[in-house]
Amino acid sequence: MCSDPYLNKKQNKKIDNAIQHMIQRHGMDRKTMDEVFDRSTLLSIEKLISNRIIDYIDFPISTGKEGNVFLAFTPDDEAVVLKIYRISTATFKHMTEYILGDPRFQSLHKSKRDIVFAWTGKEFKNLELLQLNGVPAPRPIKKINNVLVMEFIGTNRQPAPLLKDVKLDQPKRVFDQIITYMKNMFESSDLIHGDLSPFNILYHNDNPIVIDVGQAVLKHHPRAREFLHRDVHTIVKYFKRYKIKIPSEGKVFEMITGKKEEDLS
């Protein structure tokens, strides 16, 4: 049970009830929950509740390499997503390769906590850039330390499925949309996703939605070209299974950047 003296009794009970609810209803073990909801994270959630950003946490949506995603609700009963990056078990070497070289984080200290907080802030800023430039992605709402609140994509408390779990009726249309997103990210947001795959794209209302942009790098990042090649390869390979006519990886790279690779400086 949560017994942090820094949380008032009402908030303490609300958080504790939410944790117990998830354990009992969804079979999450106590050890895993304790790794996610450590003292620092509980304090961040308390601030979100006190500031009326969220009212309560409902159930876990997914678990990733670095973080856990939960459905939460605002005081107005609006569904939102609560993404919590684990401080104790995150893969810091993986995170560091995407952060180092990003001019937005030049003053970053290299403690575990600093890296996770920077990663969370990086995802928030990247989502802001996508929103600003019209790339379909969850709207960022609030970030506190390792906790990110963003728009819920789904219907009636049911999260939108991942692209990998959908049988597309018009795969060429969806492929073209994704390449347009990648081009828009590159040209207008100066961003490369860095881990774009059917596992990091939702499919909602017959359209793809880009998610998981914590690792997205600016196009001037030292490894930007490598990451873009990887994204292109993954997307082209996936859509080839539909037996549709799609451009070569080299052509897709050119479509996104506006230049042939040999012409890039």
Summary of the structure (lengths in Angstrom):
residues: 265
radius of gyration: 19.4
end to end distance: 56.1
largest distance: 62.7
contacts: 814
relative contact order: 0.10
helix: 46%
strand: 18%
